């Protein structure tokens, strides 16, 4: 009996030593994390290679246009712009990856996609070049693939091409409500969506002509985005369109995920203001595993919070509304357990002057306010200011863009310089850079 007890004790001691050594070995072995460079979602945070990723970014929608070869593009300017952005802590760019040929008055030309179905290869090469240069600088792109609005052709143009025309041109008619309701018909236009999906398939499966790398494998891409500011329409009458809107977001995002398992997918929606004023519609539209993170936009002047001609009196209410709007969208992110990005916000120069070098007093105050809020909420995983004008200069006395003019940050339906942050807006860039350093 004593001998058996002795062996049992010896056996237990050997096992104990063995388990201790195994525990020490495991403790000394680094945990495996995905070392692939893609942005991933972990609850309400972004991560890259297991490390938190929070960013200061901008809208640079015209990047592919600058990236074109020859006189039509401006690759030297593009490289300078990217360098200036990185120097100021801006490392995430929201860029246009699709535009549609149209005769809408205030719209881009040329377009990625032509009415006859052909593709403007020079613009895709421009996107190739942009992504290649961003990759060199460790920058990330969010590429949006459609537009609810008219300035790049967008959903209304798809509808006209595929049987629902004629379209409504708001620049000529002033009928913005009718235009929005017409654009929202896209969600149930099966022929238009089939063509739209074909373009998505071809783009996602593209091989970059500069790097030789497939887009699917490119870590310079953070996410594909369904559209710029997709809405279910406008007004109470459009509530009946919500089911189609929700279904379109889910199914289109799911289609993208079936093509590309590496990159995130987002909607590009503005938040409650882009969801018929309803937070419930916003949450319902994004309560799907096919949408990886939430987006929202904030337009103080457009939503009548702020009067640029009466800034001192209206800015206090603007601050109050902005804080409330941010807070309710952060709560939506918590409710859905997803990160959220404020990917459009801006304010005009003092008294809405468009000239470079004019004061930006209230814009700077507004940016400080937004960044202070972002730094309070870890769910707010990034911002993209609207928008980067960089080295651009308006060419016309009325500040309106014409085909062939260089781009600034304001698209063709707005005066050039209205919301652009230029490379010589030193006080604004100091605010952005300080914020970028803090969130690191």
N, C-alpha and C positions, 0 to 999 in steps of 0.2 A: 504493500500500500504506500509506504513512504517513498519507494523508488518511483512509483507512478506519479505521485505528487511532485517529486523532483523534476521529472521529465515535463510534466504539465507546466510547471513554473518556468522551466527553461524555454519551452515552446512559446509561452505567452510573452516572454522577454524578447525572443527573436522576432516575433510578430510585431511587438510594440516598436522595436528598433527599426524594423523594416517600414512600418507605417510612418514613423517619424521622418526617416530619410526620404520617403516618397513625398511627404507633405512639404519638406524643405525643398525638394527638387521642383515640385509644382510651383511653390512660392517664388522660386528664382527664375521660372520660365515666363517670359512675357506673354500676356494674353494676346491671342491672335485677333487682329482687327483687319477689316478689308483695306488693303493698301492698294487702292486703284485710282484715286484722284477724283472720283465722281462725288458730287454732292448727294448726300443721303439724308433721310428724315428719321429722327429718333424722338418720338412724341412731339413736343412743341419746339424742337430745335433742329437746325441743320447740322450735319457733321461731314467732314472730309477726312478720310482715313482715321475715323474714330474721334477726331478732335472737333470741338465746336466751331461752327462757321457762322459768323454774323458779319454783315457787310454794309458798307456805304457805297451806293451806286448812283447811276444816272440813266436817263433815257438818251440813247444815242441811235435813234431809229434809222438814221440815214447812213450808218456805217458801211453797208454793202455798196451804196452808191459811191461813196468815196473810194472804196476798194476796187472799183473798176479799172481796167487798163486804159491807157491812152488819155486823151484830152477830156473825155467824159468824166473820168474819175480824178482822184487826186491822192495818190498813195503816199506822197511825201507829207501832205497835210495830215492824212490819217495816222501815220506813225507819230507825228508830233503831238497830235491830239491825245493819243493813247499814253504817251510819255507824260504829258501834263496831268492827265487824269491820275495816273499811278502816283506821281509825285505828291498829289493832294489826297491820297488815300482812297480814291474811287476805283474800285476793282471789279464791279459788277455792272454790266451793260445790258439794258433791254433794247433789243434791236428788231427791226422789221425783216421778216423772212419771206413775205409774200405781198404783192400788190397787183391790182387788176387794171388792165387797160380800160379807160373810160373817157367819156366826154363831159363828165361832171366838171363844173367850172373850176372849183378849187381842189384839184387833185393832182397827184404825182404823175410825172411822165419822164422817162419811159416806165413801164411796169414789168414785174417779174413774169406775169401771166397775161397772154394776149387773148383776144376774143376768139381767134381761130383755134385756140388750144395750144399754140406754140409757146415755148418758154424763152425768155431773153437770157441766153446763156451768159452774157457778159455780166449781168447782175449776180448770177449764181457764182461766177468766178470772183466777183467783188466780195461776196459773202465768204467764199473760201479764203480770200486774202485777209479779210477782217479776222476770221477765226484763227488763222495761222499767226497773225501778229498778236492777238490776244493771248494765245497759248504761250508765246515767248515771254509774256509779261505776267503770267500766272493770273490772268483775268478770267471771269466767267460770264457767259452770255445766256440771256433768256430770249428765245426767239419766238416772236408771235407770228401766227400763221394766217390771220384774217383780220378784218376790221369792221366793227359795227358802224363806223363813221365813213364819210365820203372821201376823205382826203387821200386815201390810197386805193380807191375803187370800192373794195370791201363787199359786204353782204348784199347791198342793194344792186351792185353790178352783177354779182353772181345770179341774183334773182332775175335781172333783166335778160341775161344770157340764156337762162333756162326757164323761160315761159311765163314769168310773172310781170313783165314790163307793161307799160313804160315806167321807168323809175321816176322818183321825185328828186329834183335838184334843189336842196334847201337854199343854196346861194342865189338862185333865181326866183324861187317862189316864196321863200321865208317860212315854208311849211315844215318846221322841224318835227312836230308831232306826227304828221303824216309820213315824213321820211323815216322816223324811228319805227313806226308800226310796219312800214313796208320792209325795212331791213330785217325785222323780227320774223318775217315770213320765211326767211332762210332756213330756220330750224326744221321746217317740215317740207322743204323743197328737196325731194329725194334726188332728182337729177343733178341739181347744183351740188349737193353734198357728195354725190358719187365722184364728180369731177374734182371737188375740193380734196377728197380723200386720196384721189390718184396723185395730186400734187404733193400732198403730205407724204405718201409712200415714196415717191421719187426723191423728195428732198431728204428724208430721213435715211434712205439707203444710198445717198450720194457719196462718192469718194472725192475728197478734197483734192483739187487739181494742183494745189500748192504743196501740200504735205504728203499726199498719197494715202492719207488716213481716212477711213470711213467715218462719216458723221456719228454713227452709232457708237464708235469707239473713242470719240474726241472728248477729252475731259475739259476742254475750254467751253463746252456747252453745259450749262447747269440744268436748263429745263426747256421743254417745248410748251408753248402757250397757245391755247385754242384761238384766241382772237384778242384784239385790243377792245376792251370795254364792251363785251357782249351783254346785251340787255334783253329782257323778255318783251320789250316794247316801251310804251309810255302811257301813263294814266290808268285809271280804274278799269277801263275797257280792256286793257291788256292782261288783266289778271287771268283771263281764260287761256292765255298763251303760256302760263307758267309751267304746266306739265310738259309741254313740248320743249321748253327751254331747259328744264331739269333733265329730261331724257337725252337731249342733244349733248349736254355737257358730259353726262355719264358715258354715253356710248362713244362719243368722239374721243374722249380721254382714254377710254378702254381700247379703242382702235390704235391709238398712238402707242400705248403700252404693249400691245400685241406685236408691234413692229420693233420697239426699242425698250428693252428691259433695263437699260443702264441709266437713263435720264429721267428726271422728274417731269411731272405734268401739272400745269396750273391752268386756270380758266382765263385770267386777265380781267375779271369782273371788278367793278368799282366798289363793291360792298353794298350796303343797304340802299344807297342813293342810286345805284345801278340795278337795283332789284325791286323797282316800283315802290321805293321807300320802305321796304319791309325787311327787317332782319330775319324774319322766319323764312322768307323766300330765299334770301342769301344763304342761310344755313342749309336749307333743304337742297339747294342746287349744288352744294359742296360736300354734302354728307354721303360721299361715295369713296370707296378705296381707290378709285381711278384718278382722283384728284389728290395730289400729295401735300399741297399747302394752299393756304388762302391768300388772296390778294385783295387790297382795297386802295382806292384813290381818294384824294381830298382836294376839292376845288372851291376855295373860299369865295372867290369873286363870282364864279359861274353859278354858285348856289345862293348868291345874294347875302352872304355873310359880311362881305367886305366891299366897300366902295372906294375905288382907287382915287377918286376925286375928293373924298372926305375921309382920309385914312385915320386921322387922330380920333375922330368920333366913333368910327366903326371897327377899329382894330381890337379894342377890349372885348367886344362881342365875338369877334372872329376867334380870339384866343379861347374863350369859354366854349364855343361850339366845337373847335378843333379838339380840345382836350376830351370833351364828351364823346365825339365821334371816334376818336382813337380808342378810348376806354371800352366802348361797346363792341368794337371789332376785336379787341384783344380778348374780351370775354367770349366771343364767338369762337375764337381759336382755342380757348381753354375747353369750351363745351365740345368741340369736335376733336380735340387732342391733336391739333396740327399747328405747324408754324404759320405765321402770317407775315406778309411783306406789304409795306406801303410803297407801291411802285409808281405812283404819280402824285406829286404835290408841287405846287409852285405859286408864285405871286409876282405880279408885274413890278417893274421899276417904279420909283416914286412918280405918282400921277400918270402912270402908264406911258411914259416916254419910251421910245424904242431904240434911241441912239445908244451905242456902246459908250461907256464912261459916265453915263448919267447916274444919279444917286439910287441906291437900293436899300434905303433905311428900313422900310417895313418888311421887305423880303428877308433881310438879315434877321430881324426880330422873329419873323415867322419860322425861319429855318432853325433858329436856336430853340424855339418852343417845341418844334417837332422832334428835334434830336434829344432834348431833355426828356420827352415822353418815351422815346425809343429806349433810352438808357435805363428807364425804370422797369421795363417789361421784357423779360427774356423771351417771351413768345413772339415779340416783334423782332423777327430775325434779320430784317434788312430794310433798306430804303433805296428808292431810285428817284432822285429829283427830276422834275420836268422843267427844263431839259437842257442838255449840253449844247451850247452854241459855239463854244471854243474859239477858234480863230476865224469863224465866219463873219462876213460883213454883208449887210443888206445892200443890194445894188440899185434900188429904186427909191425915189423921193417919198413914195407912199408906203414904203416898206413891205409891199406885197411881192411874193415870189413869182417868178415867171420861169417856164422851162428853159434850162440852160444856166440859170443862176446858181451860184454856190449855195449850199445849204447852211442854215443855222439850226437851232433846236426847234423852232416853231414850224409846224407843218403848213402846207399851202393854204389852209383855210383861216390862218391867223397872220397878223402882221409879223414880219421878221424882226425879232427882238422883244416881243411881248413878254415871254416867259423864259427866254434864253439866259443861261448863265455863261458868260463869256470868259475867255482865258485871262482877261485883265480885270475881272471882278474880284479884286484881291481880298476884300473884307469877307465876301461870301465864301471864297475858297479857304480862307483861314478858319472859318466856322466849320466847314465840312471836314477839313483835315484834322482839326482838334477832336471832332466827334469820332472820326475813323480811328484815331489813336486810342481814344478811350475804350471803344468797344473791342479793341484787340485783347 
